[in-house]
């Protein structure tokens, strides 16, 4: 770190310089561990494994004692940078130019981690370790990957070790245009499936000797595409099904394929559960399938339910901190994709608030230095207000 950089900027730069593309740790957790231990945090590094998935390193750190027990959660793993030659600044160089920090993970979400680390370190430096509760970091290296050996198992590990959480902020980039636009207070659920139709391979000139699976598959997918699941409600936007791929694995023009499959994903609101939605999909396919069609469906195992956080203390405390730092009243949103909040919500109330997400996963991902510092100030205000109200929790 240098005197010219704020704490949040320096931490973000150091994290970006760690090439932690899922599932590689890349030095990012080492950087955090060193930083947090130097300020008195208790730090544990835990590796989880599962068949068919890569081993993943995770970090759990805490300071203070007793309740309320507040958690900052996030991930240090990042998506691949693609062709590094397309970047104006190297994806893992952490270059600062004209008040902007460049690099993979700048907003998703090493910048968010840097801001909440800077806020927590400043809070503890001022208040000491007897601030009336516990602050923890729940950091995974598996959010951008299979999400099997990360937050799910880290939460189970924490619970088995007696950790009980009262509230959590996930530092994902939730703001669409400006810092202070939105707090995510819930997420739609996600359900994915693969529809397969089997036929009989043959020569296109002799169709009576074959059975083309493609027309049948198209009928099934047309029925799914025509579904109007709901109109949304005052909490969530409408549920939506998207067909994401159709595959037959056939490069030839004179061959009728033996098999065709299509995949879909549904983002659904709280008018559905995983089970009721599966039943609706099966009912729709059964009604649309021509007689004698050999079809099947397999639902992906990583489905997640929708959720909505209603914890007024958590939401109003964060909202007040955002307004004080930005002058904007953030929208309480449930839009967008999924995050590890879908796992954390089973253990404590959780919301998401972080940087502006416009450059996430893009070439030349970047964050304004002012936004890093402003986000750190928001988290810092939140901690002050949250633990000042600890007696009411």
TORKE-764522 format. One record per residue (C-alpha): residue in one letter; residue number from 1; x, y negated, z. Coordinates in steps of 0.5 Angstrom, whole numbers. Layout:
<sites>
SITE  r    k     xx     yy     zz
SITE  a  NUM      X      Y      Z
...
</sites>
This chain:
<sites>
SITE  r    k     xx     yy     zz
SITE  x    1      0      0      0
SITE  x    2      2     -7     -1
SITE  x    3      1    -14      2
SITE  x    4     -3    -16     -4
SITE  x    5     -8    -11     -4
SITE  x    6    -14    -10      1
SITE  x    7    -15     -4      5
SITE  x    8    -20     -1      0
SITE  x    9    -17     -2     -6
SITE  x   10    -10      1     -4
SITE  x   11    -14      7     -2
SITE  x   12    -18      7     -8
SITE  x   13    -11      6    -12
SITE  x   14     -8     12     -8
SITE  x   15    -13     17     -9
SITE  x   16    -14     15    -17
SITE  x   17     -6     17    -17
SITE  x   18     -8     24    -15
SITE  x   19    -10     28    -21
SITE  x   20    -16     32    -17
SITE  x   21    -20     35    -23
SITE  x   22    -24     40    -21
SITE  x   23    -22     45    -17
SITE  x   24    -15     42    -16
SITE  x   25    -14     38    -10
SITE  x   26     -9     34    -13
SITE  x   27     -6     31     -7
SITE  x   28    -13     27     -6
SITE  x   29    -14     31      1
SITE  x   30     -7     30      3
SITE  x   31     -8     23      2
SITE  x   32    -14     22      6
SITE  x   33    -11     27     12
SITE  x   34     -5     23     12
SITE  x   35     -9     16     13
SITE  x   36    -14     19     18
SITE  x   37     -9     22     22
SITE  x   38     -5     16     23
SITE  x   39    -11     12     26
SITE  x   40    -13     18     31
SITE  x   41    -18     22     27
SITE  x   42    -19     29     28
SITE  x   43    -18     33     21
SITE  x   44    -19     40     19
SITE  x   45    -18     42     12
SITE  x   46    -22     48     10
SITE  x   47    -21     53      4
SITE  x   48    -28     56      1
SITE  x   49    -28     62     -4
SITE  x   50    -33     66     -7
SITE  x   51    -33     71    -13
SITE  x   52    -33     69    -20
SITE  x   53    -31     61    -18
SITE  x   54    -25     58    -16
SITE  x   55    -22     57     -9
SITE  x   56    -24     50     -7
SITE  x   57    -20     46     -1
SITE  x   58    -25     41      3
SITE  x   59    -24     36      9
SITE  x   60    -28     35     15
SITE  x   61    -25     29     20
SITE  x   62    -28     26     26
SITE  x   63    -27     21     31
SITE  x   64    -31     19     37
SITE  x   65    -35     23     41
SITE  x   66    -42     25     43
SITE  x   67    -48     22     39
SITE  x   68    -51     19     35
SITE  x   69    -46     23     30
SITE  x   70    -46     19     23
SITE  x   71    -43     22     17
SITE  x   72    -40     19     11
SITE  x   73    -40     24      5
SITE  x   74    -37     25     -2
SITE  x   75    -32     28     -6
SITE  x   76    -25     27     -9
SITE  x   77    -26     32    -15
SITE  x   78    -27     28    -22
SITE  x   79    -29     30    -29
SITE  x   80    -23     31    -34
SITE  x   81    -21     25    -37
SITE  x   82    -21     28    -44
SITE  x   83    -16     25    -49
SITE  x   84    -12     21    -45
SITE  x   85     -9     17    -51
SITE  x   86    -16     14    -51
SITE  x   87    -15     11    -45
SITE  x   88    -12      3    -45
SITE  x   89    -10      5    -38
SITE  x   90     -8     12    -36
SITE  x   91    -13     16    -32
SITE  x   92     -9     17    -26
SITE  x   93     -4     11    -26
SITE  x   94     -9      7    -22
SITE  x   95     -7      1    -26
SITE  x   96    -10     -6    -24
SITE  x   97    -11    -11    -29
SITE  x   98    -15    -18    -29
SITE  x   99    -18    -16    -22
SITE  x  100    -21     -9    -24
SITE  x  101    -18     -2    -22
SITE  x  102    -18      3    -28
SITE  x  103    -18     11    -27
SITE  x  104    -21     17    -27
SITE  x  105    -26     17    -20
SITE  x  106    -26      9    -20
SITE  x  107    -33      9    -19
SITE  x  108    -35     17    -18
SITE  x  109    -33     17    -13
SITE  x  110    -26     15    -10
SITE  x  111    -28      8    -10
SITE  x  112    -34     10     -5
SITE  x  113    -29     14     -1
SITE  x  114    -24      9     -1
SITE  x  115    -29      3      1
SITE  x  116    -32      8      7
SITE  x  117    -25     10      9
SITE  x  118    -23      2     10
SITE  x  119    -29      1     13
SITE  x  120    -29      6     19
SITE  x  121    -22      5     20
SITE  x  122    -23     -3     21
SITE  x  123    -29     -1     26
SITE  x  124    -25      4     30
SITE  x  125    -19     -1     30
SITE  x  126    -23     -6     33
SITE  x  127    -28     -2     37
SITE  x  128    -23      3     39
SITE  x  129    -25     11     40
SITE  x  130    -31     10     45
SITE  x  131    -35      6     41
SITE  x  132    -41     10     43
SITE  x  133    -42     16     38
SITE  x  134    -38     20     33
SITE  x  135    -36     18     26
SITE  x  136    -34     24     21
SITE  x  137    -32     25     14
SITE  x  138    -35     31     10
SITE  x  139    -31     31      4
SITE  x  140    -31     36     -2
SITE  x  141    -27     38     -8
SITE  x  142    -33     42    -11
SITE  x  143    -38     37    -13
SITE  x  144    -37     36    -20
SITE  x  145    -36     44    -21
SITE  x  146    -40     50    -19
SITE  x  147    -42     46    -12
SITE  x  148    -41     53     -9
SITE  x  149    -35     53     -5
SITE  x  150    -36     45     -3
SITE  x  151    -41     42      1
SITE  x  152    -46     48      2
SITE  x  153    -41     52      6
SITE  x  154    -37     46      9
SITE  x  155    -44     44     12
SITE  x  156    -45     51     14
SITE  x  157    -38     51     17
SITE  x  158    -39     45     21
SITE  x  159    -46     47     24
SITE  x  160    -42     54     26
SITE  x  161    -37     49     30
SITE  x  162    -42     46     34
SITE  x  163    -43     39     29
SITE  x  164    -50     36     29
SITE  x  165    -51     30     25
SITE  x  166    -56     25     26
SITE  x  167    -55     21     19
SITE  x  168    -51     21     13
SITE  x  169    -49     16      7
SITE  x  170    -47     19      1
SITE  x  171    -42     14     -3
SITE  x  172    -44     16    -10
SITE  x  173    -45     10    -15
SITE  x  174    -52      9    -14
SITE  x  175    -52      2    -17
SITE  x  176    -54      1    -24
SITE  x  177    -52     -6    -26
SITE  x  178    -50    -10    -19
SITE  x  179    -48     -8    -12
SITE  x  180    -54     -8     -8
SITE  x  181    -59     -6    -14
SITE  x  182    -61      0    -10
SITE  x  183    -61      5     -5
SITE  x  184    -62     12     -6
SITE  x  185    -67     15     -1
SITE  x  186    -69     21     -5
SITE  x  187    -68     26    -11
SITE  x  188    -72     30    -16
SITE  x  189    -71     37    -16
SITE  x  190    -68     41    -21
SITE  x  191    -69     48    -24
SITE  x  192    -66     51    -30
SITE  x  193    -68     57    -34
SITE  x  194    -66     61    -40
SITE  x  195    -71     64    -45
SITE  x  196    -69     70    -49
SITE  x  197    -72     73    -55
SITE  x  198    -70     80    -58
SITE  x  199    -71     82    -65
SITE  x  200    -68     86    -70
SITE  x  201    -62     84    -74
SITE  x  202    -62     85    -82
SITE  x  203    -61     82    -89
SITE  x  204    -65     76    -90
SITE  x  205    -67     79    -97
SITE  x  206    -70     85    -94
SITE  x  207    -74     82    -88
SITE  x  208    -79     88    -87
SITE  x  209    -73     92    -85
SITE  x  210    -71     86    -79
SITE  x  211    -75     82    -74
SITE  x  212    -73     75    -74
SITE  x  213    -73     72    -66
SITE  x  214    -73     65    -68
SITE  x  215    -80     64    -70
SITE  x  216    -82     67    -63
SITE  x  217    -77     63    -59
SITE  x  218    -79     56    -63
SITE  x  219    -87     58    -61
SITE  x  220    -85     59    -54
SITE  x  221    -80     53    -53
SITE  x  222    -86     48    -57
SITE  x  223    -90     50    -51
SITE  x  224    -85     48    -46
SITE  x  225    -84     42    -49
SITE  x  226    -91     40    -50
SITE  x  227    -92     41    -42
SITE  x  228    -94     35    -38
SITE  x  229    -92     37    -31
SITE  x  230    -95     30    -28
SITE  x  231    -96     23    -28
SITE  x  232    -91     21    -23
SITE  x  233    -93     18    -16
SITE  x  234    -91     12    -12
SITE  x  235    -85     16     -9
SITE  x  236    -82     19    -16
SITE  x  237    -82     18    -23
SITE  x  238    -86     24    -27
SITE  x  239    -83     31    -27
SITE  x  240    -79     32    -34
SITE  x  241    -77     38    -38
SITE  x  242    -72     38    -43
SITE  x  243    -69     43    -48
SITE  x  244    -62     43    -48
SITE  x  245    -59     48    -53
SITE  x  246    -62     53    -58
SITE  x  247    -57     59    -60
SITE  x  248    -57     65    -64
SITE  x  249    -50     66    -65
SITE  x  250    -50     67    -72
SITE  x  251    -45     63    -77
SITE  x  252    -48     67    -84
SITE  x  253    -54     65    -88
SITE  x  254    -56     72    -91
SITE  x  255    -57     75    -84
SITE  x  256    -63     75    -79
SITE  x  257    -60     75    -72
SITE  x  258    -62     80    -67
SITE  x  259    -63     75    -61
SITE  x  260    -64     68    -60
SITE  x  261    -64     64    -54
SITE  x  262    -66     57    -51
SITE  x  263    -64     53    -45
SITE  x  264    -68     48    -41
SITE  x  265    -68     44    -35
SITE  x  266    -73     40    -31
SITE  x  267    -72     35    -26
SITE  x  268    -79     35    -22
SITE  x  269    -82     31    -16
SITE  x  270    -85     33    -10
SITE  x  271    -92     35    -13
SITE  x  272    -88     41    -15
SITE  x  273    -84     46    -11
SITE  x  274    -79     51    -14
SITE  x  275    -84     57    -14
SITE  x  276    -90     53    -16
SITE  x  277    -86     50    -22
SITE  x  278    -83     57    -24
SITE  x  279    -90     60    -24
SITE  x  280    -92     54    -28
SITE  x  281    -87     56    -33
SITE  x  282    -88     63    -33
SITE  x  283    -96     62    -34
SITE  x  284    -94     57    -40
SITE  x  285    -90     62    -44
SITE  x  286    -94     68    -43
SITE  x  287   -100     64    -46
SITE  x  288    -96     62    -52
SITE  x  289    -92     68    -53
SITE  x  290    -95     72    -60
SITE  x  291    -97     79    -58
SITE  x  292    -91     84    -58
SITE  x  293    -86     79    -58
SITE  x  294    -80     81    -54
SITE  x  295    -78     75    -49
SITE  x  296    -75     74    -42
SITE  x  297    -73     68    -38
SITE  x  298    -68     68    -33
SITE  x  299    -68     62    -28
SITE  x  300    -61     59    -26
SITE  x  301    -60     60    -18
SITE  x  302    -57     53    -17
SITE  x  303    -64     50    -17
SITE  x  304    -66     45    -12
SITE  x  305    -72     42     -9
SITE  x  306    -74     35     -9
SITE  x  307    -73     31     -2
SITE  x  308    -75     24      1
SITE  x  309    -72     21      7
SITE  x  310    -76     17     11
SITE  x  311    -71     15     17
SITE  x  312    -73      8     18
SITE  x  313    -67      7     23
SITE  x  314    -62      9     17
SITE  x  315    -65      6     11
SITE  x  316    -67     -1     15
SITE  x  317    -60     -1     18
SITE  x  318    -57      0     11
SITE  x  319    -62     -5      7
SITE  x  320    -60    -10     12
SITE  x  321    -53     -9     11
SITE  x  322    -53     -9      4
SITE  x  323    -58    -16      4
SITE  x  324    -53    -19      8
SITE  x  325    -47    -18      4
SITE  x  326    -50    -19     -3
SITE  x  327    -56    -23     -2
SITE  x  328    -60    -18     -6
SITE  x  329    -66    -13     -3
SITE  x  330    -64     -6     -6
SITE  x  331    -69     -2     -9
SITE  x  332    -71      4     -5
SITE  x  333    -70      9    -11
SITE  x  334    -71     16    -12
SITE  x  335    -69     16    -20
SITE  x  336    -63     19    -23
SITE  x  337    -59     26    -23
SITE  x  338    -58     30    -17
SITE  x  339    -52     30    -12
SITE  x  340    -49     33     -6
SITE  x  341    -55     30     -2
SITE  x  342    -59     35     -4
SITE  x  343    -55     40      1
SITE  x  344    -54     35      7
SITE  x  345    -62     33      7
SITE  x  346    -62     40     10
SITE  x  347    -58     38     16
SITE  x  348    -60     31     17
SITE  x  349    -63     25     14
SITE  x  350    -59     22      8
SITE  x  351    -59     17      3
SITE  x  352    -54     15     -2
SITE  x  353    -51      8     -3
SITE  x  354    -44      6     -7
SITE  x  355    -41      3    -13
SITE  x  356    -44      1    -20
SITE  x  357    -44      7    -24
SITE  x  358    -44      4    -31
SITE  x  359    -37      7    -33
SITE  x  360    -37     14    -29
SITE  x  361    -35     20    -33
SITE  x  362    -33     15    -39
SITE  x  363    -26     13    -42
SITE  x  364    -23      7    -38
SITE  x  365    -27      8    -32
SITE  x  366    -26      2    -27
SITE  x  367    -29     -2    -22
SITE  x  368    -28     -9    -20
SITE  x  369    -24    -10    -14
SITE  x  370    -29    -15    -11
SITE  x  371    -34     -9    -11
SITE  x  372    -29     -5     -7
SITE  x  373    -28    -10     -2
SITE  x  374    -36    -12     -2
SITE  x  375    -38     -5     -1
SITE  x  376    -33     -4      5
SITE  x  377    -36    -10      8
SITE  x  378    -43     -7      7
SITE  x  379    -41      0     10
SITE  x  380    -37     -4     16
SITE  x  381    -43     -8     17
SITE  x  382    -47     -2     17
SITE  x  383    -43      2     22
SITE  x  384    -43     -4     27
SITE  x  385    -51     -5     27
SITE  x  386    -52      3     27
SITE  x  387    -48      4     33
SITE  x  388    -50     -3     37
SITE  x  389    -57      1     36
SITE  x  390    -55      7     39
SITE  x  391    -59      7     45
SITE  x  392    -65      7     41
SITE  x  393    -64     13     37
</sites>
